[in-house]
Every structure is written in C-alpha cells, then in structure tokens.
Amino acid sequence: MFEKRTTGHIMAAIAKSFHVDVDLMECTMDLTRFYNPGRRQYNADHLLEALTARAPKGYLKYMSLFRGDLYIPILTYIFGQAHLNGQFGIASLFRLRNELYGLPEDYELMLERFTKVVIHELAHTFGLIHCTHPVCIMRSSTYVEDLDQKENRFCRDCSEKLAAHPDAGKYLP
C-alpha cells in the first residue's frame, strides 16, 4: 500500500492531465508467480496480463502502482508498462529512488519521477506512442536522468493526438 501523500499526488496529476475523475482501489495479489529469482525482479508482461484479467468491471482505464523491480524479457528493467490503446498499465517506483544510485533520499524527486511514469503509461492506453519532443512526457525514458529532463506535460502534438483519440469524448472536455 502506498502513502496517501503519494497516491493523492498521483491521482491529482492524472485528473489534471486527462481531465477525468480518479478513483483509488486497494488490490492485494500474490506476486510470487511473477517473480524471477534469477533476476530478482517481477515479469511485467505476465503481471500486466494477470492484472488485466482480474480488473473489476465498470472502469475504462486502470493503473496499478508497485514498489517491486519490473522487467520485460528484452530489457534489464522498466519503470512501467501499458497496453497500447488498451485498458491497463502498471508503474513501479523501485528504480526511481535516489538511494538506489548512491544519492541522498529525495521523496519529492521520487514522487515527480513516479508521477511522470504513471502519466506516460496511462497515455499509452489512450494510444499515444513515444514522442521525439525533448521535454514531452511521452518521450521514452531508459534512465532516471531521462525522466528528470522531461516535463510533466504533453507537447502540443501529443495533446492533439490525445484529444483526437476515439475515447476523448468519454475522458476529455
């Protein structure tokens, strides 16, 4: 479970970025079958599929927040994953903490990074792909430094694509 300060901040950022109402649901799930002991990480592909299969009805988009380290078979680690034009995304704060890189703890920076990952992954569910604009939130991020260089907003092109998505009338003003 995440602190209310963390979830509240992320919920507000989602509401602002997508012009939607946001609900918070706690979910417990045995993650053992997604854990790869050789890598000491969780397989994000398998986890995303399992979460999608057990998603409660009545919501159009879902984001699951994790503390564990995520990977997909072709990458050493990832910050998040989502189904393009789908319903579900996941994000992890594991690699967003300064302490992992030998730097002093910085909660605000970790929260800013986590929020960017969540917004980025949720935007994939609305059909947005990676952007080449240097500070757009949809630019791909391989390292935390990439996240730090991005702004927590969409560039004009991505904003227009988001507004033109078939579900825009359901989500955007």
C-alpha atoms as a printed R data frame, in Angstrom:
    type eleno elety resid chain resno       x       y       z
1   ATOM     1    CA   MET     A     1   0.000   0.000   0.000
2   ATOM     2    CA   PHE     A     2   1.209   3.480  -0.832
3   ATOM     3    CA   GLU     A     3   1.063   6.509   1.437
4   ATOM     4    CA   LYS     A     4  -1.913   8.826   0.946
5   ATOM     5    CA   ARG     A     5   0.511  11.631   0.108
6   ATOM     6    CA   THR     A     6   1.837   9.607  -2.838
7   ATOM     7    CA   THR     A     7  -1.496   8.367  -4.158
8   ATOM     8    CA   GLY     A     8  -3.148  11.752  -3.672
9   ATOM     9    CA   HIS     A     9  -0.457  13.487  -5.698
10  ATOM    10    CA   ILE     A    10  -0.640  10.928  -8.499
11  ATOM    11    CA   MET     A    11  -4.440  10.973  -8.583
12  ATOM    12    CA   ALA     A    12  -4.428  14.771  -8.867
13  ATOM    13    CA   ALA     A    13  -1.874  14.618 -11.700
14  ATOM    14    CA   ILE     A    14  -3.977  12.061 -13.597
15  ATOM    15    CA   ALA     A    15  -7.114  14.167 -13.147
16  ATOM    16    CA   LYS     A    16  -5.292  17.258 -14.409
17  ATOM    17    CA   SER     A    17  -3.551  15.554 -17.344
18  ATOM    18    CA   PHE     A    18  -6.557  13.615 -18.631
19  ATOM    19    CA   HIS     A    19  -9.472  15.702 -17.275
20  ATOM    20    CA   VAL     A    20 -11.016  12.689 -15.553
21  ATOM    21    CA   ASP     A    21 -12.324  11.663 -12.185
22  ATOM    22    CA   VAL     A    22  -9.952   9.233 -10.495
23  ATOM    23    CA   ASP     A    23 -10.826   6.506  -8.021
24  ATOM    24    CA   LEU     A    24  -8.379   4.658  -5.815
25  ATOM    25    CA   MET     A    25  -8.797   0.956  -5.109
26  ATOM    26    CA   GLU     A    26  -6.556  -1.194  -2.985
27  ATOM    27    CA   CYS     A    27  -5.689  -4.510  -4.515
28  ATOM    28    CA   THR     A    28  -3.837  -7.395  -2.976
29  ATOM    29    CA   MET     A    29  -2.410 -10.161  -5.066
30  ATOM    30    CA   ASP     A    30   0.152 -12.914  -4.575
31  ATOM    31    CA   LEU     A    31   3.022 -11.833  -6.797
32  ATOM    32    CA   THR     A    32   5.113 -14.965  -6.278
33  ATOM    33    CA   ARG     A    33   4.391 -16.438  -9.699
34  ATOM    34    CA   PHE     A    34   5.614 -13.253 -11.419
35  ATOM    35    CA   TYR     A    35   8.907 -13.163  -9.547
36  ATOM    36    CA   ASN     A    36  12.058 -14.315 -11.318
37  ATOM    37    CA   PRO     A    37  14.542 -15.272  -8.581
38  ATOM    38    CA   GLY     A    38  17.455 -15.310 -11.028
39  ATOM    39    CA   ARG     A    39  16.816 -11.674 -11.900
40  ATOM    40    CA   ARG     A    40  15.311 -10.697  -8.527
41  ATOM    41    CA   GLN     A    41  12.594  -8.876 -10.462
42  ATOM    42    CA   TYR     A    42   8.964  -9.205 -11.465
43  ATOM    43    CA   ASN     A    43   7.977 -10.005 -15.059
44  ATOM    44    CA   ALA     A    44   5.905  -7.005 -16.098
45  ATOM    45    CA   ASP     A    45   4.388  -8.718 -19.148
46  ATOM    46    CA   HIS     A    46   2.942 -11.557 -17.082
47  ATOM    47    CA   LEU     A    47   1.912  -9.245 -14.273
48  ATOM    48    CA   LEU     A    48   0.120  -6.901 -16.660
49  ATOM    49    CA   GLU     A    49  -1.797  -9.787 -18.228
50  ATOM    50    CA   ALA     A    50  -2.863 -11.145 -14.832
51  ATOM    51    CA   LEU     A    51  -3.980  -7.734 -13.611
52  ATOM    52    CA   THR     A    52  -5.927  -7.137 -16.804
53  ATOM    53    CA   ALA     A    53  -7.732 -10.464 -16.404
54  ATOM    54    CA   ARG     A    54  -8.847  -9.662 -12.877
55  ATOM    55    CA   ALA     A    55  -9.711  -5.976 -13.303
56  ATOM    56    CA   PRO     A    56 -13.046  -5.032 -11.768
57  ATOM    57    CA   LYS     A    57 -15.782  -4.007 -14.170
58  ATOM    58    CA   GLY     A    58 -17.069  -0.507 -14.548
59  ATOM    59    CA   TYR     A    59 -13.863   1.421 -15.188
60  ATOM    60    CA   LEU     A    60 -12.391   2.340 -18.533
61  ATOM    61    CA   LYS     A    61  -8.707   2.621 -17.561
62  ATOM    62    CA   TYR     A    62  -6.607   1.166 -14.749
63  ATOM    63    CA   MET     A    63  -3.146   1.900 -13.394
64  ATOM    64    CA   SER     A    64  -1.500  -0.378 -10.856
65  ATOM    65    CA   LEU     A    65   1.291   1.023  -8.718
66  ATOM    66    CA   PHE     A    66   4.147  -1.177  -7.490
67  ATOM    67    CA   ARG     A    67   7.208  -0.975  -5.317
68  ATOM    68    CA   GLY     A    68   8.940  -4.013  -6.836
69  ATOM    69    CA   ASP     A    69  11.528  -4.053  -9.613
70  ATOM    70    CA   LEU     A    70   9.961  -4.745 -13.033
71  ATOM    71    CA   TYR     A    71  11.450  -6.184 -16.205
72  ATOM    72    CA   ILE     A    72  10.430  -7.471 -19.586
73  ATOM    73    CA   PRO     A    73  12.496 -10.207 -21.231
74  ATOM    74    CA   ILE     A    74  14.175  -7.861 -23.720
75  ATOM    75    CA   LEU     A    75  15.151  -5.186 -21.163
76  ATOM    76    CA   THR     A    76  17.125  -5.235 -17.929
77  ATOM    77    CA   TYR     A    77  14.449  -3.183 -16.161
78  ATOM    78    CA   ILE     A    78  11.496  -0.923 -16.874
79  ATOM    79    CA   PHE     A    79   9.725   1.832 -14.983
80  ATOM    80    CA   GLY     A    80   6.302   0.895 -16.312
81  ATOM    81    CA   GLN     A    81   4.326  -0.923 -18.975
82  ATOM    82    CA   ALA     A    82   0.924  -0.497 -20.606
83  ATOM    83    CA   HIS     A    83  -1.249  -1.918 -23.339
84  ATOM    84    CA   LEU     A    84  -1.293   0.490 -26.283
85  ATOM    85    CA   ASN     A    85  -4.912   1.555 -26.797
86  ATOM    86    CA   GLY     A    86  -5.757  -0.845 -24.004
87  ATOM    87    CA   GLN     A    87  -7.230  -0.580 -20.591
88  ATOM    88    CA   PHE     A    88  -4.367  -1.333 -18.210
89  ATOM    89    CA   GLY     A    89  -0.957  -0.029 -17.220
90  ATOM    90    CA   ILE     A    90   1.494  -0.580 -14.395
91  ATOM    91    CA   ALA     A    91   4.232   1.577 -12.894
92  ATOM    92    CA   SER     A    92   6.918   0.907 -10.313
93  ATOM    93    CA   LEU     A    93   8.822   3.337  -8.144
94  ATOM    94    CA   PHE     A    94  11.609   0.834  -7.401
95  ATOM    95    CA   ARG     A    95  14.235   2.367  -9.702
96  ATOM    96    CA   LEU     A    96  13.074   5.932  -9.148
97  ATOM    97    CA   ARG     A    97  14.585   6.310  -5.681
98  ATOM    98    CA   ASN     A    98  17.867   8.243  -5.399
99  ATOM    99    CA   GLU     A    99  19.168   5.801  -2.778
100 ATOM   100    CA   LEU     A   100  19.453   3.120  -5.467
101 ATOM   101    CA   TYR     A   101  22.103   5.265  -7.160
102 ATOM   102    CA   GLY     A   102  24.070   6.178  -4.025
103 ATOM   103    CA   LEU     A   103  22.456   9.591  -3.695
104 ATOM   104    CA   PRO     A   104  20.610  11.098  -0.721
105 ATOM   105    CA   GLU     A   105  16.931  10.266  -0.358
106 ATOM   106    CA   ASP     A   106  14.676  12.801  -2.072
107 ATOM   107    CA   TYR     A   107  10.988  11.993  -1.692
108 ATOM   108    CA   GLU     A   108   9.818  14.921  -3.831
109 ATOM   109    CA   LEU     A   109  12.064  13.941  -6.745
110 ATOM   110    CA   MET     A   110  10.978  10.302  -6.477
111 ATOM   111    CA   LEU     A   111   7.322  11.397  -6.483
112 ATOM   112    CA   GLU     A   112   7.870  13.633  -9.513
113 ATOM   113    CA   ARG     A   113   9.518  10.748 -11.382
114 ATOM   114    CA   PHE     A   114   6.784   8.297 -10.377
115 ATOM   115    CA   THR     A   115   4.054  10.698 -11.492
116 ATOM   116    CA   LYS     A   116   5.704  11.085 -14.896
117 ATOM   117    CA   VAL     A   117   5.891   7.312 -15.314
118 ATOM   118    CA   VAL     A   118   2.222   6.874 -14.385
119 ATOM   119    CA   ILE     A   119   1.041   9.630 -16.761
120 ATOM   120    CA   HIS     A   120   3.282   8.274 -19.544
121 ATOM   121    CA   GLU     A   121   1.987   4.714 -19.196
122 ATOM   122    CA   LEU     A   122  -1.632   5.799 -18.888
123 ATOM   123    CA   ALA     A   123  -1.219   7.850 -22.078
124 ATOM   124    CA   HIS     A   124  -0.195   4.661 -23.892
125 ATOM   125    CA   THR     A   125  -3.632   3.254 -23.027
126 ATOM   126    CA   PHE     A   126  -5.050   6.252 -24.897
127 ATOM   127    CA   GLY     A   127  -3.000   5.328 -27.955
128 ATOM   128    CA   LEU     A   128  -0.073   7.708 -27.559
129 ATOM   129    CA   ILE     A   129   3.306   6.342 -28.637
130 ATOM   130    CA   HIS     A   130   6.770   7.608 -27.760
131 ATOM   131    CA   CYS     A   131   7.464  11.174 -28.808
132 ATOM   132    CA   THR     A   132  10.699  12.775 -30.006
133 ATOM   133    CA   HIS     A   133   9.996  16.171 -28.429
134 ATOM   134    CA   PRO     A   134  12.794  16.552 -25.839
135 ATOM   135    CA   VAL     A   135  10.657  17.510 -22.844
136 ATOM   136    CA   CYS     A   136   7.359  15.800 -23.692
137 ATOM   137    CA   ILE     A   137   6.172  13.340 -21.073
138 ATOM   138    CA   MET     A   138   5.779  10.787 -23.884
139 ATOM   139    CA   ARG     A   139   9.477  10.743 -24.721
140 ATOM   140    CA   SER     A   140  10.939   7.340 -23.947
141 ATOM   141    CA   SER     A   141  12.833   7.050 -20.652
142 ATOM   142    CA   THR     A   142  15.517   4.447 -20.175
143 ATOM   143    CA   TYR     A   143  17.214   6.068 -17.195
144 ATOM   144    CA   VAL     A   144  16.033   8.244 -14.303
145 ATOM   145    CA   GLU     A   145  18.000  11.105 -15.832
146 ATOM   146    CA   ASP     A   146  15.662  10.869 -18.836
147 ATOM   147    CA   LEU     A   147  12.697  11.271 -16.502
148 ATOM   148    CA   ASP     A   148  14.329  14.253 -14.817
149 ATOM   149    CA   GLN     A   149  14.776  16.026 -18.172
150 ATOM   150    CA   LYS     A   150  11.119  15.620 -19.194
151 ATOM   151    CA   GLU     A   151   8.326  17.888 -18.104
152 ATOM   152    CA   ASN     A   152   5.144  16.568 -16.551
153 ATOM   153    CA   ARG     A   153   3.044  17.547 -19.548
154 ATOM   154    CA   PHE     A   154   2.294  16.599 -23.133
155 ATOM   155    CA   CYS     A   155   3.768  18.515 -26.049
156 ATOM   156    CA   ARG     A   156   1.302  20.117 -28.462
157 ATOM   157    CA   ASP     A   157   1.399  17.155 -30.892
158 ATOM   158    CA   CYS     A   158   0.709  14.606 -28.149
159 ATOM   159    CA   SER     A   159  -2.027  16.800 -26.662
160 ATOM   160    CA   GLU     A   160  -3.722  16.912 -30.054
161 ATOM   161    CA   LYS     A   161  -3.409  13.156 -30.519
162 ATOM   162    CA   LEU     A   162  -4.852  12.582 -27.056
163 ATOM   163    CA   ALA     A   163  -7.795  14.876 -27.806
164 ATOM   164    CA   ALA     A   164  -8.398  13.043 -31.114
165 ATOM   165    CA   HIS     A   165  -8.471   9.581 -29.515
166 ATOM   166    CA   PRO     A   166 -11.833   7.796 -30.048
167 ATOM   167    CA   ASP     A   167 -12.447   7.792 -26.301
168 ATOM   168    CA   ALA     A   168 -11.712  11.512 -25.968
169 ATOM   169    CA   GLY     A   169 -15.369  12.377 -25.527
170 ATOM   170    CA   LYS     A   170 -15.527   9.984 -22.573
171 ATOM   171    CA   TYR     A   171 -12.422  11.400 -20.903
172 ATOM   172    CA   LEU     A   172 -11.652  14.903 -22.085
173 ATOM   173    CA   PRO     A   173 -13.752  18.065 -22.055
